[in-house]
Amino acid sequence: MTRMPEGQIFSDPRNDTAVMAAWERFLDGGRPTDSLRTLIDGSWQRCQQQNVDPDKCSAPPPVEESTLFSLKQHNSELLEASAPIMACARDFLAETGTMMVLADTSCTILSTEGDDPTLGVAESIHLIPGVSWTERVCGTNAIGTALAVGEPVQIHSAEHYCAGIKRWTCSATVIRHPHDGEIIGVVDVSGLSESYSRQSLALVVTTASRIESKIAMREMERRYVLLDASLPRWSGAMAGLVLFDRRGYPVKMNEIAQAAMSALGAEVDLARPRRMLEMAIDEHGQLRQDSALPAWLQREWLEPVVDSRGQRLGTLLVVPLPRLGRAVSGEGARDLSHEPAHREANLPAGFATIVTRDPGLREAVRKADQLARSKVPVLLLGETGAGKEEFAQGLHKASPFRDGPYVALNCGGLTRELLASELFGYVDGAFTGARRGGLVGKIEAANGGTLFLDEIGEMPLDLQPHLLRVLEQSEIYRLGENVPRKVNFRLIAATHRDLRKEVADGRFRMDFYYRVAVTSVRIPPLRERCGDVRALAEHFVERFCKQHDLGPRRLDNELLVHLENYAWPGNVRELRNVIESMLLMSDQECVGLDALPPELMSGAEADTAGLPPSAGREARAVASVSSIAQGEAELIRRAIATTRGNLTRAARELDIAKSTLYQKVKLYGLEGEICRMRGS
């Protein structure tokens, strides 16, 4: 917002005569003089266009008591946050000839406090609860004009548009919700002209800021209560879960949900959360009826989250497993999820649960095992689902910190505020509603052990220096605390992003990058690991048959050939879920090609479909690459080919947003590939 010059912000009582003359000239069809502020000129123009009566002596009568009660109920959050501040107005505005007014977004006054004589005089112009003071109704006035321009305003005496209000001076500003800047009300200080003071504007700006701070604390409190109330649903979840707060903002999601939303053609980004009005709750605890659900969302997927008193706190979106196709199963599920039943010979003890026959992955394990003996941070590089957390656990088991705790946190799964509190914790009384005794953050919980930060590339830029300071000084401050706590832990971070590019683009701090990436291990994607698809498929069949008590099952060889020839953009996680889905959906002892999900059948690589596994591997070997960019371009090219130029399906195969795929296609000049595939 562009800041107005000081002369435009404040009224000047010395100009009253000139302003009055300008008003009379304006009503006669003339133009105002230079003595009129731009703010007032614009407001008068709006009043004239809306046919406001300049001779009006007061605002209209107040609404019925029942209507005012409903308005107060609708604005209960604003009233609760402002109540202690408005109560103070009784004392500090007494005998000042001024009063404080709180209004909603329709400029209807909800409450007033202040100097008793002034409150009495205000009744003569209906500056009382239940009356709307919009410009359309009352002409130029601080309440209505502040809402019209969305910034602090001061309106004095003759600057008012209606004759009956020109005895007054008033200052007002809008109150914005601290999370998204949405205007939720207006606060005003008014009095007769003799009470004019520049400080009145400073007072309303400070008051609005205090109310916004109260709302921010209460909102954080509500989110913690919401998270606690929804906690039982996250453990062992077999569906995509997205938790929305009472205003319709996503607060938390599990890793299945990202794939689920993408498959449905929708997106939820916790790093830049967008409000979904259809998920907002009204004052009666019901979903808003004025917003229709999007086409991809079914109402039966929505579950209310309530507290112990039955009061609705938010909404849980549950996308059922059968609709996820290749999505993962279970929040926080390990990327490889291997059990000791398939121990591979010659792998170090810490990594013995990994199922692999591939020399490339074995070399990555050997390097990780060597690094595990040191205490320096390790950065794990790999695509989504390639096995980064399995490697992190292996590094912990073989490290000097193996007797300490292993604590994991996904930096991309929480909003900025919740991520900060999850990392650093907070003390008792840090904010209204904070848990008694405070909260131990993940960093402190990992003291003496290992802290694994997955998707560290998603960490907000302003949080990175705080974690850097912890790594440099080995001490943390809980939120609301000014006494440091010593910590000693081993950091393992993981990302699927190119952090060097993120640094170059200004989305990741260079000093933080060099502190986190002291050493790194690249985990090859499944499509580069010869023989692992078949080995993992057999392992998952054995595992899920036992887990779901399915009896003996095996995969048909033709099905295994198709699995080996598929590109697996979701890597081991995707393979695991496909195997589980096929086993659950099939009742045959020998699971054949007919059990393959349709998207995999159509997405099997066209150039290798029907060929023996060796031919498929050779075709993939031809597409071997020497850089991340080249590899990304080749992966996108294959996705375009296998989906015959269908970018919606291609984006789903690649597990990225369709808008991101369009950008990549343009970046790598693949438009011709799309045209050729669609024309073939």
Disulfide bonds with the S-S distance in Angstrom:
none
